[in-house]
Amino acid sequence: MTRIDGRKENELRPVKMTVGFVDFAEGSVLIECGKTKVLCCASVEDRAPSHVPEGVGWVTAEYSMLPRANRERSRRDVSKLKLSPRSAEIQRLIGRSLRAAVDMAALGERTITIDCDVLQGDGGTRTASVTGGFIALVIACRKLIEAGIIKRNPIKNYVAAISAGIVEDTALLDLCYEEDSRAMVDLNCVMNDRGELIELQGTGEGRGFTVAEQRELVDLCQRGIAQLIEKQKEILGG
């Protein structure tokens, strides 16, 4: 099939990551995947949540879409301190994904919160948040090391995420909004730089899908994530 933007079936949208987009956060990056734009900021607190064992730290995330991030204005996510179910589910995914990259003992008794604010959504906002959020997290950890607050790097591995789906019975990588809205199957994938799966979310929205189709989608995602991790390494100098 011919894609709306002329890309190949296994091709990512153009990706741009602007580090230091916000002056005051311990780490920040504006990630742009096609028309999707997400601002990711890392903030460090010198305490860990009460549920965390003594001597270790914690990484968490918050996710929100600005009212005009989409084609029509949406209500702000926070209403009487209650998130929309979609945003709550996405921020849990981001938090889980980023924690998989961190040695909490090396981080020490502190919390790093990654705020992911969608400035413009055109598909793949959750996966862009993971990919950009990781960069903000690494920058914040490097500042802790430079300041002598922690002794060793708590980052264990690189982490990135991408989506794939089946549109008109064709498997496609990195769906934009128009493709995602027509997808019969949608899959979000998070992996590390060792090629290991961290999270896999697959949904048959228009029909069921086979194990073989799932493998095809995961293979597409693995290809895309490898490219995203290379971009992360270029930006971070690692």
C-alpha positions in Angstrom: 0.0 0.0 0.0 1.0 3.6 -0.5 1.5 5.5 2.8 0.1 8.9 3.3 3.5 10.5 3.6 5.3 8.3 1.1 7.3 6.3 3.5 8.3 2.6 3.1 6.4 0.1 5.2 9.4 -0.3 7.5 10.5 3.3 7.7 10.3 5.7 10.7 9.0 9.2 10.4 11.7 11.9 10.6 12.9 12.1 14.2 14.4 15.2 15.8 15.5 15.5 19.4 16.4 19.0 20.8 18.2 18.7 24.1 18.1 21.5 26.7 14.7 22.8 25.5 13.9 23.9 29.0 16.5 25.8 31.1 15.4 24.8 34.6 14.8 21.1 34.5 17.7 18.7 35.4 17.2 17.2 32.0 15.0 18.1 29.1 14.4 17.2 25.4 11.8 18.1 22.8 11.3 15.0 20.7 9.6 15.3 17.3 8.5 12.2 15.4 6.9 13.5 12.2 4.2 15.9 13.4 4.1 14.5 16.9 5.9 16.7 19.4 6.5 15.8 23.1 8.4 17.8 25.7 10.1 15.6 28.2 11.5 17.1 31.4 13.4 15.3 34.3 13.1 16.6 37.8 15.1 15.3 40.8 13.9 15.2 44.4 16.1 14.2 47.3 13.7 11.7 48.7 12.2 8.4 47.6 8.5 7.3 48.0 7.5 5.5 51.1 6.9 2.2 49.3 10.5 2.0 48.1 13.0 0.1 50.3 15.6 2.0 52.3 18.7 3.0 50.4 17.3 2.9 46.8 15.7 5.4 44.5 12.7 5.6 42.2 11.9 6.8 38.7 8.3 7.7 37.8 6.6 9.6 35.0 3.6 11.9 34.4 1.9 12.3 31.0 -0.5 14.9 29.7 -1.8 16.3 26.4 -2.2 20.0 26.0 -5.8 21.0 25.1 -4.9 21.7 21.4 -2.4 18.9 21.0 -5.0 17.2 18.8 -7.2 18.3 15.9 -10.0 19.4 18.3 -9.6 20.9 21.8 -9.7 18.4 24.6 -10.3 19.0 28.3 -7.2 19.2 30.4 -6.2 15.9 31.8 -6.2 17.0 35.5 -9.7 17.6 36.8 -9.9 17.7 40.6 -6.5 15.9 40.7 -7.8 13.0 38.7 -6.2 12.0 35.4 -8.1 10.7 32.4 -7.9 6.9 32.3 -5.9 7.1 29.1 -3.2 9.4 30.5 -3.0 7.3 33.7 -2.4 4.2 31.7 0.2 5.8 29.5 2.2 7.4 32.3 2.4 4.0 34.0 3.8 2.5 30.8 6.4 5.3 30.6 7.4 4.8 34.3 7.8 1.1 34.0 9.8 1.4 30.8 12.3 3.9 32.2 12.7 2.1 35.5 13.9 -0.9 33.5 16.9 1.2 32.5 17.9 2.2 36.0 19.9 0.6 38.9 17.9 2.0 41.8 20.6 1.3 44.4 23.1 3.4 42.4 20.5 6.2 42.2 20.2 6.3 45.9 17.3 7.6 48.0 15.9 10.1 45.5 13.2 10.3 42.9 13.5 11.3 39.3 10.1 12.3 37.7 9.8 12.5 34.0 7.1 14.9 32.8 5.9 14.2 29.3 3.7 16.9 27.8 2.3 16.4 24.4 2.5 19.7 22.5 1.1 18.1 19.3 -0.2 14.6 18.8 -0.1 12.8 15.4 0.2 9.2 16.6 2.8 7.5 18.8 2.8 10.0 21.7 3.4 7.3 24.3 6.3 5.8 22.5 7.8 9.2 21.8 7.5 9.9 25.5 9.5 6.8 26.4 12.2 7.5 23.8 12.5 11.2 24.8 12.0 10.6 28.4 15.0 8.3 28.5 17.2 11.1 27.2 16.0 13.5 29.8 16.6 10.8 32.5 20.2 10.2 31.3 21.0 13.9 31.3 19.6 14.3 34.9 21.7 11.3 36.1 24.8 12.8 34.5 24.3 16.0 36.4 24.0 14.1 39.6 27.3 12.4 38.9 29.0 15.7 37.9 27.8 17.3 41.2 29.2 14.4 43.2 25.8 13.5 44.5 26.0 9.9 43.2 29.2 7.9 42.7 28.3 5.7 39.7 26.1 5.9 36.7 22.7 4.3 37.5 21.8 3.9 33.8 22.1 0.2 32.9 21.0 0.3 29.3 19.4 2.4 26.6 15.6 2.2 26.2 13.3 3.3 23.3 9.9 2.6 22.0 7.9 2.6 18.8 4.5 1.5 17.4 3.6 -0.7 14.5 0.2 -1.8 13.1 -1.7 -3.5 10.4 -3.5 -1.2 8.0 -5.4 -2.7 5.0 -3.8 -6.1 5.9 -0.3 -4.5 5.6 2.2 -4.3 8.5 3.5 -0.8 8.9 6.1 0.8 11.3 5.5 4.0 13.2 1.9 4.9 12.4 0.8 8.5 12.0 -2.7 9.5 13.1 -4.4 8.8 9.8 -2.9 5.3 9.7 -3.5 4.6 13.4 -7.2 5.6 13.1 -7.6 3.0 10.3 -5.5 0.3 11.9 -7.0 -3.2 12.3 -4.2 -4.1 14.7 -2.1 -1.8 16.8 1.1 -2.7 18.8 3.3 -0.6 21.0 6.8 -2.0 21.8 9.5 -1.0 24.3 13.0 -2.6 24.0 16.5 -2.0 25.3 19.8 -1.8 23.4 20.3 -5.6 24.0 17.3 -6.3 21.9 15.2 -7.4 24.9 11.5 -6.7 25.2 10.5 -4.5 28.1 6.8 -4.0 27.3 4.5 -5.1 24.5 1.0 -3.8 24.1 -1.0 -5.4 21.2 -4.6 -4.9 20.4 -6.9 -6.3 17.7 -9.0 -3.2 17.1 -10.6 -4.2 13.9 -10.0 -7.9 13.9 -7.9 -10.6 15.7 -4.3 -11.2 14.7 -2.2 -14.3 14.5 1.1 -15.1 16.3 2.9 -14.8 13.0 1.5 -11.3 12.5 2.5 -10.3 16.0 6.1 -11.5 15.2 6.1 -9.5 12.0 5.1 -6.4 14.0 7.6 -7.0 16.7 10.3 -7.4 14.0 9.3 -4.1 12.5 9.5 -2.5 16.0 12.9 -4.0 16.7 14.2 -2.4 13.5 12.8 1.0 14.4 13.9 0.9 18.0 17.5 0.0 16.9 17.5 3.2 14.8 16.0 5.3 17.6 18.7 4.0 20.1 21.4 5.0 17.6 20.0 8.5 17.5 19.9 8.5 21.3 23.6 7.5 21.4 24.5 10.2 18.9 22.8 12.8 21.0 24.1 11.6 24.4 27.6 10.8 23.1 27.3 7.2 24.2 
